């Protein structure tokens, strides 16, 4: 009986050691696991967007690089906060569409993503995002904010700190730590996760009208995140749920048409 007890204790000890090892590994490597900052940078010449220009926005002794195009009269400037994968330039087809229809845009890579030097952290992403907004505001055009996936966090934060005409959130999370807890329910993510992106807290201070789009088949950020975040929105415009749409399907599902109608309702289009 004593041997059995010792064996059980030894097994429990091994399980505890293994669990602590997993937690330690996740803690040390969490940013490498959380972010996917890899991919080629498309040049403006390759993208072919007439009138757009490269911009370098200074922030905290560093710089974030992106593209900018002024809007046509009566149209707003879209500040676009990118998602977690690749460079902002990978979505150049979106910017081509914005520009072709007279909308201006500012899109950029957070520090540590392909086009901008530095290392990635929540604090850095938020600082970069505020700096981008402040730079765009100096251009003197009506501003609307568009955040996608990871970018919905900084987009919500910026809208809580600055004044724009509208906030559009495409496949948002309630919080990044909440998504991590859904994926790893056996880990104490709320205690060890550094970059938690609490959109659920920031949204309370957003006075702009808010549009949220999400798909029911989203395997990256469950649709319940968008639904729960919309419940917290002080100034609701629309919750657009697309049956069967996955995380990257909303552009093809028609979010651009929905966005233009939203910007018009918000008074950004004159």
Residue pairs with C-beta under 8 A, 6 or more apart in sequence:
22 187
23 187
23 188
23 192
26 33
26 184
26 187
26 192
27 192
30 192
30 193
30 194
30 195
31 120
31 121
31 194
31 195
34 176
34 180
34 195
35 84
35 112
35 120
35 150
36 84
36 85
36 86
37 112
37 113
37 114
37 120
38 85
38 86
38 114
39 85
39 86
39 87
39 90
39 114
40 86
40 87
40 90
40 114
41 87
41 89
41 114
41 115
42 87
42 89
42 90
42 92
43 89
44 52
44 53
44 54
44 67
46 92
47 67
47 89
47 92
47 95
47 96
48 96
49 67
49 69
49 92
49 95
49 96
49 99
50 99
51 69
51 70
51 99
52 67
52 68
52 69
52 95
52 99
52 105
53 67
53 68
53 69
54 65
54 66
54 67
55 65
55 66
55 67
55 68
55 106
55 108
55 135
56 63
56 64
56 65
57 63
57 64
57 65
57 66
57 108
57 128
57 131
57 132
57 135
58 131
59 111
59 127
59 128
59 131
60 124
60 127
62 111
62 116
62 117
62 118
63 116
63 117
64 108
64 109
64 110
64 111
64 116
64 128
64 131
64 132
65 108
65 109
65 115
65 116
66 88
66 106
66 107
66 108
66 109
66 115
66 132
67 88
67 89
67 95
67 105
67 106
67 107
67 108
68 104
68 105
68 106
68 136
68 139
69 95
69 98
69 99
69 104
69 105
70 77
70 104
70 139
70 141
71 77
71 102
71 103
71 104
71 141
71 142
72 102
72 103
72 104
74 102
74 269
74 270
75 101
75 102
75 103
75 104
75 268
75 269
75 270
76 103
76 104
76 141
76 142
76 143
76 144
76 165
76 263
76 268
76 269
77 103
77 104
77 105
77 106
77 136
77 139
77 141
77 142
77 143
77 144
78 98
78 103
78 104
78 105
78 106
78 144
78 145
78 146
79 105
79 106
79 132
79 133
79 136
79 143
79 144
79 145
79 146
79 158
79 164
80 88
80 91
80 94
80 95
80 105
80 106
80 107
80 146
80 147
80 148
80 151
81 129
81 145
81 146
81 147
81 148
81 151
81 152
81 154
81 155
81 158
82 88
82 91
82 107
82 108
82 109
82 110
82 113
82 148
82 150
82 151
83 148
83 149
83 150
83 151
84 149
84 150
86 113
86 114
87 109
87 113
87 114
87 115
88 107
88 108
88 109
88 113
88 115
89 107
89 109
89 114
89 115
91 107
94 251
94 256
95 105
95 107
97 256
98 104
98 105
99 105
101 260
104 139
104 141
106 132
106 135
106 136
108 115
108 116
108 128
108 132
109 115
109 116
110 116
110 120
110 124
110 125
110 128
110 129
110 154
111 117
111 118
111 119
111 120
111 124
111 125
111 128
112 118
112 119
112 120
112 121
112 124
113 120
116 128
118 124
121 194
121 195
122 153
122 194
122 195
122 196
122 197
125 153
125 154
125 195
126 154
126 157
128 154
129 154
129 155
129 157
129 158
130 157
130 158
130 161
130 162
133 143
133 145
133 158
133 162
133 164
134 162
136 143
137 143
137 162
142 165
142 268
142 270
143 164
143 165
143 268
144 164
144 165
144 166
144 167
144 168
144 263
144 266
144 268
145 155
145 158
145 159
145 164
145 166
145 167
145 168
145 208
146 155
146 168
146 170
146 259
147 153
147 154
147 155
147 156
147 167
147 168
147 169
147 170
147 172
148 170
148 171
149 170
149 171
149 172
149 220
149 221
149 247
150 176
150 197
152 169
152 170
152 171
152 172
152 173
152 199
153 172
153 173
153 176
153 197
153 199
154 197
155 167
155 169
156 167
156 169
156 172
156 199
156 202
156 203
156 206
157 199
157 202
158 164
159 167
159 202
159 206
159 208
159 210
160 202
160 203
160 204
160 205
160 206
161 205
163 207
163 208
164 208
165 208
165 263
165 266
165 267
165 268
166 208
166 209
166 210
166 211
166 237
166 262
166 263
166 266
166 268
167 206
167 208
167 209
167 210
167 211
168 210
168 211
168 212
168 213
168 259
168 262
169 210
169 211
169 212
169 213
169 226
169 229
170 213
170 214
170 250
170 255
171 213
171 214
171 215
171 218
171 220
171 221
171 226
171 247
171 250
172 199
172 212
172 214
172 221
172 225
172 226
172 229
173 179
173 197
173 199
173 221
173 225
173 229
174 199
174 200
174 225
174 228
174 229
175 196
175 197
175 198
175 199
175 200
175 201
176 193
176 195
176 196
176 197
177 189
177 190
177 193
177 196
177 197
177 198
178 200
178 225
179 221
179 222
179 225
180 189
180 193
181 189
181 190
182 222
190 196
199 229
200 228
200 229
200 232
203 210
203 229
203 232
203 233
203 234
204 232
204 234
206 233
206 234
206 235
207 234
207 235
208 235
208 266
209 235
209 236
209 237
209 262
209 265
209 266
210 230
210 233
210 235
210 236
210 237
211 237
211 238
211 240
211 258
211 259
211 262
212 226
212 229
212 230
212 233
212 238
212 239
212 240
213 226
213 240
213 241
213 242
213 250
213 255
213 258
214 221
214 223
214 225
214 226
214 227
214 239
214 240
214 241
214 242
214 245
214 250
215 223
215 241
215 242
215 243
215 244
215 245
215 246
215 247
215 249
215 250
215 253
216 223
216 241
216 242
216 243
216 244
216 245
217 243
217 244
217 245
217 246
217 249
218 245
218 246
218 247
219 246
219 247
220 246
220 247
221 247
223 241
226 239
226 241
227 239
227 241
230 236
230 239
237 262
237 265
237 266
238 258
238 262
240 255
240 258
242 249
242 250
242 253
245 253
260 269
263 269
